[in-house]
Amino acid sequence: RVSLAIELPPDAMLADTDRTTTEIYNRVKDIDGVENVFVLGGASPKGDLELRRAAVTVLLEKLDHSLINKVVNDVIGRTPLIGQYLPKLPPAGRIKPQSEIEKEIFARLRSIPDVRVTKLNDRGERDLSFNLLSSNEADLDKAVATLEADLRRDPLLANVSPEGALPRPELQIRPRDEQMSRLGITTAQISEVIRIATIGDIDAQLTKIALDGRLIPIRVQLDRDFRTDLAAIRNLKVQTASGATVPLSSVADINYAEGPSSIKRYDRYRVVKLGADLPAGVALDTASARFREIAADADLPETVQFLESGDAEVQAEMQESFGNAMLLGLMMVLVVLILLFKDVIQPFTILFSLPLAIGGVAAALILTQNALSMPVLIGILMLMGIVTKNAILLVDFGIEMMHHGMDRTLAMIEAGRKRARPIVMTSIAMSAGMLPSALGVGEGGSFRAPMAIAVIGGIIVSTVLSLVVVPSFFLIMDDLSRLLAWAFGRFIGKKDEEALPLDQEALSKLAAEQGSTIESLEERIKALEDEKRRKSDGKVISHPALAAE
């Protein structure tokens, strides 16, 4: 869906809003891919109630999410040389990208006069927005005008516009202090005269009439034509301290002018939000960097501050949180590995293998033209566990072989030979499971696809490199461990000597020796039992009474 915020000039009425939104509906409904158009007049997409605002939601047809169509049309159909000659399946939904539909919508609405149309995201914000803060209204207006003109000339930003309220016409009455002091008139008297003449007196002082058991206030106002007559307002009478009356124009300047319809503040500063849309293919981080670069080069007043907001602020917080999660995860993995291997040095071999996946992630994103987004960061976080598992299989098997007396180089070769199969099998299973998501199958597939693409690219590259790089790192870290043991061993004492495991020949010899020992022991036990039996038989013969019993 495409959410549009419609804003008319400050003097527009509800009928003008209805006429404009009807024109927008007629121009948008026939665009290819548009299913429905919903118009909410008198309210902005954020819920602000105002007659000159409206919210237009353009609902698009569902995309083609069929797995068969994705494979046949997108994968097989784009095979070099022969893909264009292969048969294609008819699409099961919309195939036109949303960015092209949005571009056509704005092209059709550009010629509608006296209306400002902006595209909003799912949170009711612009794709890119920054706050300009200042305590000086003139400096803030100057900064917004200067920066808006510079941003409009950059191709990385589209539809640049401030989101502050447009100025509206108003009647401004500015009292003259000298005349008021000379005549003994206060500003409260002037405001009371103007209030009673235009909107009536306050409710507490209104006369009330009893009707059907209710007290209904009677509000008295001047005629509408009289209230809009500037000369009549200037001739309103104000009572002086002596009891006489003078025209209002003698103690105040009364003229029509423009003023802000609303004033927004942030951290006690007046704020104007400057927003822009992202053209197709432009990432948020690229546009944000360009936005900051233009703002840094612009000649802005010193009183104006420049702060991130909207998606740019969310992205900065997300990247910081992702970094903290990654750091805490790696620390937890390191602690577990130290306890598992009973070594401080070798666990770093596994951590050094984690950057192997980053190259695969970058290559996959570049080939598929996807930007670094929140799903990609989630995929990288998940990928760290998979890459860690591959390295643990190699290192753990190598250490086990070294404990059995095998040379460290031969141990790593044996680990690569015997652990390659489970590593490759799990990598293939993981990549195959991610393939439907990478193709964008199902509702919301375009959101999950970058995560799956990043994971598949990282798995492939890390699987290939881990079988080469991890053994090399293992040997390097083993040399470092020996060096540290030689350097600091004299200060902490020697390590307890552990009995080395025997080789096959020694085990056979030991088994033969143990077998002969067992045989001699069995012969001695048998001889003792025979001797005991003979003695027992001799006792029975020498004691007939016992034998009779």
NORSULSUL-V142925 format. One record per residue. N is the residue number from 1. RES is the residue in one small letter. PHI is phi in whole degrees, -180 to 180 (* if undefined). PSI is psi in degrees with one decimal (none if undefined). BURIAL is # if it has 16 or more other ideal C-beta (glycine too) atoms within 10 Angstrom, else .. Layout:
N,RES,PHI,PSI,BURIAL  N,RES,PHI,PSI,BURIAL
This chain:
1,r,*,157.4,.  2,v,-123,121.0,#  3,s,-101,124.2,#  4,l,-118,136.2,#  5,a,-104,123.3,#  6,i,-107,131.8,#  7,e,-136,126.3,#  8,l,-101,171.0,#  9,p,-60,159.5,.  10,p,-61,-27.3,#  11,d,-92,10.4,.  12,a,-75,147.2,#  13,m,-105,176.6,.  14,l,-64,-33.7,.  15,a,-64,-37.3,.  16,d,-66,-40.4,#  17,t,-63,-42.1,#  18,d,-65,-41.3,.  19,r,-66,-40.2,.  20,t,-69,-45.1,#  21,t,-66,-32.3,#  22,t,-64,-41.2,.  23,e,-64,-40.1,.  24,i,-63,-42.7,#  25,y,-62,-44.2,.  26,n,-65,-30.7,.  27,r,-83,-23.6,#  28,v,-97,-29.5,#  29,k,-64,-25.7,.  30,d,-92,2.8,.  31,i,-70,137.7,#  32,d,-64,124.9,.  33,g,104,-12.0,#  34,v,-88,126.6,#  35,e,-98,-48.6,.  36,n,-143,156.4,.  37,v,-131,120.6,#  38,f,-110,127.2,.  39,v,-118,127.8,#  40,l,-120,104.1,.  41,g,-88,149.2,#  42,g,83,11.0,#  43,a,-155,144.7,.  44,s,-84,166.6,#  45,p,-60,-24.1,#  46,k,-84,-6.1,.  47,g,99,4.5,.  48,d,-72,122.6,.  49,l,-86,119.9,.  50,e,-162,138.9,#  51,l,-64,-30.8,#  52,r,-93,11.5,#  53,r,-117,157.1,#  54,a,-156,157.9,#  55,a,-121,125.5,#  56,v,-118,121.0,#  57,t,-112,118.5,.  58,v,-99,112.5,#  59,l,-91,127.4,.  60,l,-98,159.2,#  61,e,-67,154.4,.  62,k,-69,145.1,.  63,l,-72,163.2,#  64,d,-77,102.9,#  65,h,-104,8.3,#  66,s,-69,132.7,#  67,l,-65,-40.1,.  68,i,-64,-44.3,.  69,n,-65,-37.8,#  70,k,-63,-44.8,#  71,v,-69,-47.7,#  72,v,-70,-47.3,.  73,n,-84,-42.4,#  74,d,-90,-37.1,.  75,v,-91,-62.4,.  76,i,-70,-38.7,.  77,g,-67,-19.6,#  78,r,-103,16.6,.  79,t,-65,133.6,.  80,p,-59,144.2,.  81,l,75,-51.5,.  82,i,-106,-10.7,.  83,g,-62,-38.4,.  84,q,-70,-18.2,.  85,y,-95,-8.1,.  86,l,-80,151.6,.  87,p,-68,148.2,.  88,k,-116,152.5,.  89,l,-93,146.2,.  90,p,-66,140.4,.  91,p,-66,145.0,.  92,a,-97,14.3,.  93,g,-179,-162.3,.  94,r,-72,136.8,#  95,i,-116,-8.3,.  96,k,-79,125.5,#  97,p,-64,152.6,.  98,q,-65,-32.6,#  99,s,-62,-37.1,.  100,e,-70,-37.6,.  101,i,-65,-42.7,#  102,e,-62,-40.1,#  103,k,-63,-40.9,.  104,e,-70,-35.5,#  105,i,-61,-48.8,#  106,f,-69,-30.5,#  107,a,-66,-36.6,.  108,r,-77,-29.7,.  109,l,-88,-7.7,#  110,r,-66,-27.8,.  111,s,-88,-2.2,.  112,i,-75,125.1,.  113,p,-81,157.2,.  114,d,54,46.9,.  115,v,-151,142.0,#  116,r,-115,118.3,.  117,v,-113,124.5,#  118,t,-128,145.4,#  119,k,-94,135.6,#  120,l,-119,155.1,#  121,n,-89,-168.9,.  122,d,-66,-21.1,.  123,r,-95,8.7,.  124,g,76,23.5,.  125,e,-119,163.5,#  126,r,-73,161.0,#  127,d,-60,-35.9,#  128,l,-141,127.2,#  129,s,-149,143.6,#  130,f,-135,148.2,#  131,n,-97,135.7,#  132,l,-110,121.1,#  133,l,-118,142.4,#  134,s,-166,151.0,#  135,s,-91,-6.3,.  136,n,-110,117.3,.  137,e,-65,-40.7,.  138,a,-65,-43.2,.  139,d,-65,-37.2,#  140,l,-66,-43.9,#  141,d,-64,-39.6,#  142,k,-65,-42.7,#  143,a,-65,-41.0,#  144,v,-64,-44.1,#  145,a,-64,-42.9,.  146,t,-66,-47.3,#  147,l,-69,-37.5,#  148,e,-63,-41.0,#  149,a,-65,-38.7,.  150,d,-70,-38.2,#  151,l,-72,-31.7,#  152,r,-65,-22.6,.  153,r,-86,-6.2,.  154,d,-93,131.3,.  155,p,-73,-15.6,.  156,l,-78,-7.9,#  157,l,-126,140.5,#  158,a,-128,146.9,#  159,n,54,50.6,#  160,v,-72,130.0,#  161,s,-162,147.3,#  162,p,-76,148.1,#  163,e,-102,10.6,#  164,g,-73,161.3,#  165,a,-69,142.0,#  166,l,-71,147.0,.  167,p,-68,147.3,.  168,r,-126,153.9,.  169,p,-70,143.5,.  170,e,-153,159.7,.  171,l,-94,116.4,.  172,q,-107,129.4,.  173,i,-118,115.2,#  174,r,-113,106.8,.  175,p,-64,147.1,#  176,r,-101,115.2,.  177,d,-63,-40.6,.  178,e,-65,-48.4,.  179,q,-64,-38.2,.  180,m,-64,-42.6,#  181,s,-65,-38.5,.  182,r,-68,-34.5,.  183,l,-95,-7.8,#  184,g,74,38.9,.  185,i,-111,137.7,#  186,t,-104,162.8,.  187,t,-66,-28.3,.  188,a,-65,-36.7,.  189,q,-65,-43.1,#  190,i,-63,-44.6,#  191,s,-65,-34.7,.  192,e,-68,-41.2,.  193,v,-63,-45.4,#  194,i,-66,-41.0,#  195,r,-65,-46.6,.  196,i,-66,-34.7,#  197,a,-75,-29.1,#  198,t,-101,-52.7,#  199,i,-115,-3.3,.  200,g,93,173.1,#  201,d,-76,171.4,#  202,i,-70,157.8,.  203,d,-61,-34.5,.  204,a,-67,-24.1,.  205,q,-105,4.2,.  206,l,-79,144.7,.  207,t,-73,142.2,.  208,k,-122,148.2,.  209,i,-117,137.0,.  210,a,-85,121.3,.  211,l,-143,116.7,.  212,d,56,42.4,.  213,g,76,10.3,.  214,r,-122,151.1,.  215,l,-101,110.6,.  216,i,-105,122.8,.  217,p,-70,147.4,.  218,i,-106,111.4,.  219,r,-101,123.4,.  220,v,-105,126.8,.  221,q,-134,158.4,.  222,l,-70,159.2,#  223,d,-59,149.1,.  224,r,-61,-40.6,.  225,d,-64,-36.1,.  226,f,-70,-36.7,.  227,r,-68,-27.1,.  228,t,-92,0.8,.  229,d,-89,112.6,.  230,l,-65,-37.2,.  231,a,-66,-39.3,.  232,a,-65,-39.6,.  233,i,-66,-37.9,#  234,r,-65,-26.1,#  235,n,-92,4.9,.  236,l,-60,141.5,#  237,k,-92,138.6,.  238,v,-124,133.0,#  239,q,-83,133.3,.  240,t,-88,179.9,#  241,a,-68,-26.7,.  242,s,-85,-4.5,.  243,g,101,-10.7,.  244,a,-80,168.0,.  245,t,-120,144.1,.  246,v,-130,155.5,.  247,p,-65,151.0,.  248,l,-64,-31.7,#  249,s,-68,-16.1,#  250,s,-80,-16.6,.  251,v,-122,2.6,#  252,a,-155,150.7,#  253,d,-94,123.9,.  254,i,-122,117.9,#  255,n,-153,158.9,.  256,y,-84,140.4,.  257,a,-153,-177.6,.  258,e,-108,142.4,.  259,g,-145,165.0,.  260,p,-69,136.2,.  261,s,-75,-25.1,.  262,s,-156,153.6,.  263,i,-123,122.7,.  264,k,-108,143.0,.  265,r,-130,151.0,.  266,y,-140,119.0,.  267,d,56,41.0,.  268,r,70,6.7,.  269,y,-105,149.1,#  270,r,-69,137.2,#  271,v,-130,141.2,#  272,v,-129,128.5,#  273,k,-95,124.2,#  274,l,-104,117.0,#  275,g,-120,163.9,#  276,a,-155,158.8,#  277,d,-97,157.2,#  278,l,-99,121.8,#  279,p,-63,161.7,.  280,a,-61,129.7,.  281,g,90,-3.6,.  282,v,-99,124.8,#  283,a,-81,157.3,.  284,l,-63,-41.8,#  285,d,-65,-38.2,.  286,t,-65,-46.0,.  287,a,-66,-38.5,#  288,s,-64,-42.4,#  289,a,-63,-40.5,.  290,r,-67,-37.9,#  291,f,-60,-47.2,#  292,r,-65,-37.9,.  293,e,-64,-43.5,.  294,i,-66,-40.2,#  295,a,-66,-35.0,#  296,a,-70,-34.0,.  297,d,-82,-18.7,.  298,a,-73,150.0,#  299,d,-88,81.4,.  300,l,-93,147.8,#  301,p,-60,152.7,.  302,e,-67,-23.1,.  303,t,-81,-5.4,.  304,v,-95,130.1,#  305,q,-106,153.0,#  306,f,-124,115.4,#  307,l,-130,148.9,.  308,e,-77,152.0,#  309,s,-154,173.2,#  310,g,65,-140.6,#  311,d,-66,-31.0,#  312,a,-64,-41.0,#  313,e,-69,-41.3,#  314,v,-63,-40.4,.  315,q,-65,-41.7,#  316,a,-63,-42.7,.  317,e,-66,-38.0,.  318,m,-66,-41.8,.  319,q,-65,-38.4,.  320,e,-65,-43.7,.  321,s,-65,-38.3,.  322,f,-64,-41.7,.  323,g,-62,-42.1,.  324,n,-65,-42.1,.  325,a,-64,-41.0,.  326,m,-65,-42.6,.  327,l,-65,-45.2,.  328,l,-65,-37.8,.  329,g,-63,-43.4,.  330,l,-66,-37.0,.  331,m,-65,-39.8,.  332,m,-65,-42.5,.  333,v,-61,-41.6,#  334,l,-63,-42.7,.  335,v,-63,-44.1,.  336,v,-64,-41.0,.  337,l,-68,-37.1,#  338,i,-63,-41.7,.  339,l,-69,-32.0,.  340,l,-74,-47.4,.  341,f,-88,-11.0,#  342,k,55,40.4,.  343,d,-150,145.2,#  344,v,-95,-26.7,.  345,i,-86,-50.2,#  346,q,-61,-32.4,#  347,p,-58,-26.0,#  348,f,-69,-22.3,#  349,t,-59,-40.1,#  350,i,-71,-40.3,#  351,l,-67,-34.8,#  352,f,-69,-16.7,#  353,s,-82,-12.7,#  354,l,-64,-39.8,#  355,p,-63,-12.5,.  356,l,-61,-32.3,#  357,a,-77,-23.0,#  358,i,-64,-38.4,#  359,g,-62,-40.2,.  360,g,-66,-38.2,#  361,v,-63,-46.8,#  362,a,-62,-43.2,.  363,a,-64,-41.8,.  364,a,-66,-41.0,#  365,l,-67,-37.8,#  366,i,-69,-42.9,.  367,l,-65,-36.7,.  368,t,-93,-0.6,.  369,q,59,47.8,.  370,n,-110,147.0,#  371,a,-92,163.6,.  372,l,-75,112.6,#  373,s,-131,-178.2,#  374,m,-61,-44.1,.  375,p,-60,-35.3,#  376,v,-65,-41.7,#  377,l,-64,-39.1,#  378,i,-63,-40.9,#  379,g,-64,-38.7,#  380,i,-64,-41.0,#  381,l,-63,-40.3,.  382,m,-70,-34.3,.  383,l,-67,-30.0,#  384,m,-61,-36.3,#  385,g,-69,-37.2,.  386,i,-68,-45.7,#  387,v,-65,-38.4,#  388,t,-62,-39.4,#  389,k,-62,-43.0,.  390,n,-61,-44.2,#  391,a,-68,-36.3,#  392,i,-64,-39.8,#  393,l,-60,-43.1,#  394,l,-70,-49.1,#  395,v,-67,-43.0,#  396,d,-64,-42.4,#  397,f,-66,-40.2,#  398,g,-64,-42.1,#  399,i,-66,-38.1,#  400,e,-63,-41.7,.  401,m,-67,-36.7,#  402,m,-66,-33.4,#  403,h,-68,-23.0,.  404,h,-92,12.9,.  405,g,92,6.5,.  406,m,-82,146.7,#  407,d,-63,148.4,.  408,r,-65,-38.1,#  409,t,-66,-46.4,.  410,l,-64,-32.5,.  411,a,-65,-42.1,#  412,m,-71,-35.2,#  413,i,-63,-43.6,.  414,e,-66,-37.3,#  415,a,-65,-42.4,#  416,g,-65,-35.6,#  417,r,-72,-40.7,.  418,k,-89,-24.5,.  419,r,-98,-4.9,#  420,a,-65,-38.6,#  421,r,-64,-53.0,.  422,p,-64,-33.0,.  423,i,-65,-47.1,#  424,v,-67,-38.9,.  425,m,-64,-45.7,.  426,t,-67,-34.8,#  427,s,-68,-41.6,#  428,i,-65,-41.5,.  429,a,-64,-42.0,.  430,m,-66,-43.0,#  431,s,-66,-41.2,#  432,a,-65,-37.9,.  433,g,-67,-29.6,.  434,m,-85,-11.8,#  435,l,-61,-44.9,#  436,p,-60,-39.3,#  437,s,-67,-36.6,#  438,a,-66,-30.8,#  439,l,-79,-7.6,#  440,g,77,33.2,#  441,v,-80,138.3,#  442,g,92,167.5,.  443,e,-64,136.5,.  444,g,73,18.8,.  445,g,-64,-31.5,#  446,s,-67,-23.3,.  447,f,-79,-37.0,.  448,r,-86,-20.8,#  449,a,-59,-45.5,#  450,p,-60,-35.2,#  451,m,-64,-46.3,#  452,a,-66,-40.0,#  453,i,-63,-42.7,#  454,a,-64,-41.3,#  455,v,-67,-43.2,#  456,i,-63,-46.0,#  457,g,-62,-41.9,#  458,g,-67,-38.2,#  459,i,-65,-45.7,#  460,i,-62,-49.2,#  461,v,-68,-43.0,#  462,s,-67,-35.4,#  463,t,-64,-43.3,#  464,v,-68,-43.8,.  465,l,-80,-29.1,#  466,s,-64,-30.6,#  467,l,-72,-13.8,#  468,v,-110,-45.0,.  469,v,-78,-41.9,#  470,v,-61,-45.7,#  471,p,-60,-37.2,#  472,s,-65,-44.8,.  473,f,-63,-35.8,#  474,f,-61,-45.9,#  475,l,-66,-39.3,.  476,i,-65,-44.9,.  477,m,-69,-30.2,#  478,d,-67,-40.6,#  479,d,-62,-41.2,.  480,l,-63,-40.1,.  481,s,-63,-41.8,.  482,r,-65,-39.2,.  483,l,-65,-43.9,.  484,l,-66,-37.0,.  485,a,-65,-39.1,.  486,w,-70,-35.7,.  487,a,-76,-40.5,.  488,f,-110,-0.5,.  489,g,-64,-32.4,.  490,r,-68,-22.7,.  491,f,-89,-26.3,.  492,i,-111,1.6,.  493,g,89,166.1,.  494,k,-78,151.3,.  495,k,-76,143.3,.  496,d,-59,132.0,.  497,e,-71,132.1,.  498,e,-112,138.8,.  499,a,-66,125.0,.  500,l,-74,142.4,.  501,p,-67,148.0,.  502,l,-83,153.0,.  503,d,-82,-176.1,.  504,q,-66,-40.8,.  505,e,-66,-43.6,.  506,a,-66,-37.9,.  507,l,-64,-39.2,.  508,s,-65,-43.1,.  509,k,-63,-44.0,.  510,l,-64,-38.3,.  511,a,-66,-38.5,.  512,a,-65,-43.3,.  513,e,-62,-43.6,.  514,q,-65,-36.4,.  515,g,-64,-44.6,.  516,s,-65,-39.1,.  517,t,-62,-42.9,.  518,i,-65,-39.1,.  519,e,-64,-43.2,.  520,s,-65,-38.8,.  521,l,-66,-39.4,.  522,e,-64,-38.8,.  523,e,-65,-43.6,.  524,r,-63,-41.6,.  525,i,-65,-38.9,.  526,k,-66,-40.2,.  527,a,-64,-41.9,.  528,l,-63,-41.3,.  529,e,-65,-38.9,.  530,d,-65,-42.0,.  531,e,-64,-39.9,.  532,k,-66,-38.5,.  533,r,-66,-41.6,.  534,r,-64,-43.1,.  535,k,-61,-40.3,.  536,s,-65,-40.0,.  537,d,-66,-38.4,.  538,g,-64,-35.9,.  539,k,-68,-39.0,.  540,v,-64,-40.9,.  541,i,-67,-38.6,.  542,s,-77,-6.3,.  543,h,-131,88.6,.  544,p,-63,-32.7,.  545,a,-62,-40.9,.  546,l,-68,-37.8,.  547,a,-66,-39.0,.  548,a,-64,-41.7,.  549,e,-60,none,.
